[in-house]
Amino acid sequence: MNYQKKISLLLSFTLVFGGCNNQQNPIDAVIQNYPNHHYISHANTYQNGSIETVYEDSTNAAYFLDYETMQLVPLCNKPNCTHKGSECLAHQCVSNSIMPVVYQDDLYWFHTTSQIVDAEDGQSTDYVFHTTLYRAALSDGEVEAFAEISGLSMKDAIEMVISDGMLYVIGCDQAFQDENGTWTEVSNCGDQYLYAIDLDTAEVKNYGLINDAPTAYYNWTTAGGGMYFEVRLQGIYQNKLYMSYRYVDDRTELTDYFDSIDYDDPNWSWTSAETEINWHRVNKCLNLETGKMENSDLPCAILIENDHYIYMENGKYFVLCENGESLQSPGMEWDDFVGITFQGGKLWKGSQGICFDPEKNADIPFAEQYQGKKLIVLDYVQGKYIIRYVNDDGETIFEAVAEEELLAH
């Protein structure tokens, strides 16, 4: 391996947190955008690097992983900055959101505030969100409020898509009031709306409510998690922006199920909830040519990346080819570690140590040294795969690896 960088980090969900490398220099790497950039929760990649979120001493900070040097460079223009305070751009851009995105050398991120509205009798009547899209120039770090969106939260916007200068994101009215009058915020649920923001003009367009199932709104505390009622923004395939969500006929199906399970049972996992609950799945798309919302007959995508549409049926992964043929990976199966990517013309699943090659219509196992690492293939650049994994010592390892080193032959 030509490049390797070790940093003491912890892996939480699909983002990287942990020890900072204490670099004191301002950003000196040029971030080159793809023409159509799709940000998903485990891979915020660019032509020559990716953005990672690092956590140290209860403080987040965003870094750029430069593929040429395999070094993490803070998204900050201030010399001798510790990247811990609100005055630091690297911290500010992730203090209220999951991760920023880059477009034409500017950094963008969402910040959501909330307020309880009380009536004259002191009883709260509404819970109001307000979201600001901030923009900062990477050259000088100057921050401006770029666009305003009232009434919705984008605090946990996990997926964002940038295409032809438009940023697509889903906002949520995600608070509910308990019987005792107290309010609770939940993530990615309630009424959800698709927004498009023009990154050249700051024009904001609301495409309307996208989860219109009558049972799409569930209680986070009793339903076990927002992953079961959120709309997922999957990406662009054949000039259509795809979104998918799932719901049940009666919300008590969820509460009854989660009340009945034993979370300590080694035979139970979130995979069980995938198959044992009677989910209805809805696949919608925004036709980027007509600007109209459409229902799609395609199976709901779980990944759209590098012009490939990936979906799952009965726990198996399928790649949809341009000619409409679906190819199934023989050995790749759903598990609790969801991190899959499509890079270098192949579908990768590090938790199972295999990749699926559609051209050969066959699985290829990882080389022995990469088996069991639950690695994520972030990108494919100049004939090498950029991978990330956590070793036995809790260190996150970034490597640029040639295919002949990564795969068994």
Summary of the structure (lengths in Angstrom):
residues: 409
radius of gyration: 21.4
end to end distance: 17.2
largest distance: 73.4
contacts: 1261
relative contact order: 0.11
helix: 9%
strand: 49%
